[in-house]
């Protein structure tokens, strides 16, 4: 290994001597470079070299390149690049190749090599890098697309890009993104040829026998890609994505119109088609002169939005499905959120949204998420009667959904509805008990503020009987808190005593009682010890914090410090796994006053 490292350092010497000779680096700096490079070479030459060593080597070499670049500018020296920079760039490329051969699955490493080649002008290497990575990872469509774009943009080779796309489609014949980018590439190639022809015609240069093919200039290659794509993938979203690409090129209007006609005739049963056609109406500019006043512009915008809604209306008539109604509602929600100073336009959008929401609900096609939008809109508008009606309707439409029940019940509580209590009872009949915790929490919160103590206590006791551990534990904790706040220490003590043996139990249940005891005018250490002991029976094998809190309690004013040793011994005996190490380190900090 030493001979190989020495050989590599000697290979550097001509370039380093040249750096010193032209005044870019001093002799002292050259020695530092050799020393640092030798250390890095040894790290990457190890039998079990780490990826970090290779990355550090590459980063150091790149830093040297950057420094050379800055010093060239500083001393206005631009000669001998082949003798100075080129060997360093070659060396970095070599290290990248060695690294990627070791860590073939590291895609960011491959892409870092590509980025380096682009930045430092070695674009001839990019094709080789992509060729290598695609041989190993042909299953990644994004890499094929990046490779093809690189051929088109960096090497200006449409033919190479085309071949890469064709190869990519052999591996991924049904990938929409590859077809979309292939379609875009052919249109870009066509645009480039048209510009070349225009420039030659302006310069009045005789082309001789060479002629630009009219079919290629009109975008026939892109049309072929489009036809192949739609034959392989019969999907409205793909056609729409190709249509949007074609719209970016003025010369492709005929192709754009053909795709649009195909979309309207062959994909009329897809909600995405109607959504696209409707939203296109927003892009239609105002006819005639530009409207100068804000009110005029708002009027024109309202006219275009109404045209959009007309298309959506046709869509829901032809295709009354949940996705179709969702597209319509989503559009109205987006427009309603748009800021405007014109109150008439704002009210028009709001009324339109409320109407569409109501009609979608009437046809049982309104998605669950949009009930929240509807309720919030009605509530903020002050239409309490309608909000209450929608809240109840939402629970009937999605009777198994916890979020719908929670939202509807919150709205009804805020409105002071009399139907809240029966609806809580109804919700527990429909929702999955394992997901019912948010409703129990809301039920308790509502009861503590509106009902008598006996009724609230009955709800707590019912919750304690739940077969779901999370619900039962939450009810224990909340019941203890509520008991103390309403009945004082004696009530809390009584509740704790009655529940301390009823599993499942939580740590918070015990710590809450400990805090209640400490808040008393004369807390009793005997009771605190009892609470800690009971908590440790449940959680003593895994919770080192509980043991530490117990030790600190004994070190306090109420405790007996001589008991700390016994507690420590018991903790070391009962704790398991990593908890033992954590306890030992924290106990040491506690002993030194740092915990």
C-alpha positions, 0 to 999 in steps of 0.5 A: 500500500505504501508503494502505491501511495508513494507512486500517486504522490509522485504523479502529483509532483509535476502539477504541484511544481507548475503551481509553484513555478507560475506563482499560484502557490508558495513552496510552504503551501505545496508541502502542506498539500503533499502532506494532506494528500498523503494522509488522504491517500492512505485512508482511501487505500485501506482494505476496508476504506470508508465512504467518508474517506473517499468523500473527504478526499474528493472534497479536498481536491475540489477545494484545491481546484476552487482555490486555484480558480480564485488565485488565477483571477487574483493574479490574472493568470489563465495559462497552463490549464491542461498541466494544472487543473486537468490532472486534478480533475482526472484524479477526482473522476478516478476517485469517484469511479472507485467510490461508485464501484464500491457503493453501487447502490448509493444514487446520491454518490453517482449524481454527485459525480455527474454534478462535478463533471458538469461544473468542471467542464468534463461533459464527455464523462457524464455519458459514461457515468450515466451509462454505468449507473443505468447498467446497475439501476435500470429500474429507476425511471428518473435516472433514464430521464436525467441521462436523456436530458443531459444528452440534450442539454449538455451535449446538444445531442437529440439522437442520443437523448432519443435512444435513451428514451427508447431504451428506457421505454423497454424497461418501463413501457407504462411509465407516464413520466418517461413518455411526457419527457420524451414528448417534450424532448421531441418538441424541443428538438423540433423548435431547435431545428426551426430556429436553425432554419430561420437563422440560415434563411435570414443569413441567406445561406445556400443549404445545397442538398441539405433540406429540413424535413417539413414533417419533422419541423411540424412536430411529427416525431412528437406526434408519434410519441403521443400516439405510442403513449396513448396506445400503451397507456389509456389514461386521461391524466397522461393525455392532459400532461402531454397537452400541457407540454404541447401548449408551450410550443407555438408551432405545435398548435395543430398537434395541441388541437388534435390531442384536445379533440382526442381528450374530449372524445375518448376520455369524457368519462374521466373526472380529470378531463372535465376538471382540465377543460373547466380550468382552461376557461380561467386562462382565456383572456378578456376580450377587447381592451384590458380593463383598467379598473379593479372592479372591471377586472373583478367582473371579468374574472367572475365571468370566467369563473362562471364559464368554468362552473358551466363546464363543471355543471356539464361534467356532473350531469354527464358523470355524477361521481364522487371524484367529479363532484370533488373536482368541482368543490375543490375548484370552488374552494380554491376560488373562495380562498382567493383574496379580493377587495371586491365584496360582490365577487367575494360573496359570489364565490361564497354563495357558489361554494355553498351551493355546490357543497349542498348539491354534492351532499344531496347526491351523497357524493361529498367527500368526508374532508369537505364537510369540515370546509362546509361546517367552518364556512357556515359557522364563520358566516353565523348561520348556526341553524344550517351549521347544526343541520350539516353537522348532524348530516355529516355524522349520518353520512360518515357514521364510522369516521372519528374525525367527522364525529369530533368536528360535528360534535365540536360545532354543536357544542359551540352552538349550544345544541340540545342534541349533543348528549344523545349524539355522543351516545350514538357516536360510540355505537358506530365508531371503532372503539380502538379509535374512540379516544378523541370522542371520549376526551371531548365528551368529558370536556363537554360534560365538565363544563355543562353537566352536573358532577354526578353526570360527569362522574357517571361518564368517567366510570363508563370510560373506565370500563372500556376494553381499550387500554388507551381510553381506560388509562386516559379516563383514570388520569382525567378522573383523578384530575377532575376529582381533585379540582371538584372534591379536593384531596379527600375525593382524589385520594378516594378515587386513587385508592379505588383505581390503583389496582385496576389495570391498565395503569399509566405512569401519569396516574401515579405521578398526578397523585404524587403532585397532589400530595405535594400540593397539600399544606402538610404532605406526608412522606409515608403516602408519597412512598406508597405512591412511588412503590405502587408506581414502581411495581408497574414500571420499575423494570423499564423507567429509570426516571421513576427511581431517580425521582424517588431518590430525589424525594428521599433526599428532600426535606421530607425524606430520609437520605439514608434510604437512597442507598437501598433504593439504588440497590433495588433499582439496579436489581429491577431495571433491565436492558439499556435502562440500567446504563441510563440509570447509572449515568444519571445517578452519577450526575445526581450525586454530583449535583448536575441532574 
